[in-house]
């Protein structure tokens, strides 16, 4: 079993002071894609 952890995307958005709603939406979309890939790899 492998555990992969990284800071939440929300923390990164806050730390980098990103306020553009379109950019935030794309970042969250990318995070969801990464989670999907990792889930597929571990099935």
Legacy VTK file of the C-alpha trace (Angstrom):
# vtk DataFile Version 3.0
C-alpha trace
ASCII
DATASET POLYDATA
POINTS 43 float
0.000 0.000 0.000
1.211 3.473 -0.870
-0.016 6.662 0.783
0.415 9.869 -1.208
-0.201 13.165 0.549
0.152 16.739 -0.553
-1.148 20.050 0.759
-4.732 20.724 -0.204
-5.365 22.756 -3.299
-7.318 25.231 -1.168
-4.190 25.854 0.914
-2.145 26.452 -2.231
-4.752 28.855 -3.587
-4.715 30.819 -0.343
-0.919 30.760 0.035
-0.444 32.018 -3.519
-3.242 34.586 -3.105
-5.037 33.414 -6.226
-8.331 35.270 -6.582
-9.212 34.787 -10.258
-12.294 32.542 -10.197
-11.501 31.030 -13.608
-7.996 30.087 -12.494
-9.331 28.581 -9.267
-11.882 26.542 -11.223
-9.157 25.171 -13.528
-6.888 24.331 -10.586
-9.709 22.434 -8.875
-10.574 20.671 -12.131
-6.944 19.579 -12.465
-6.920 18.322 -8.876
-10.012 16.221 -9.579
-8.294 14.745 -12.639
-5.221 13.845 -10.570
-7.381 12.163 -7.940
-9.158 10.225 -10.693
-5.888 9.009 -12.183
-4.584 7.917 -8.782
-7.815 6.070 -8.040
-7.611 4.247 -11.382
-4.028 3.244 -10.723
-4.912 1.742 -7.353
-7.950 -0.286 -8.406
LINES 1 44
43 0 1 2 3 4 5 6 7 8 9 10 11 12 13 14 15 16 17 18 19 20 21 22 23 24 25 26 27 28 29 30 31 32 33 34 35 36 37 38 39 40 41 42
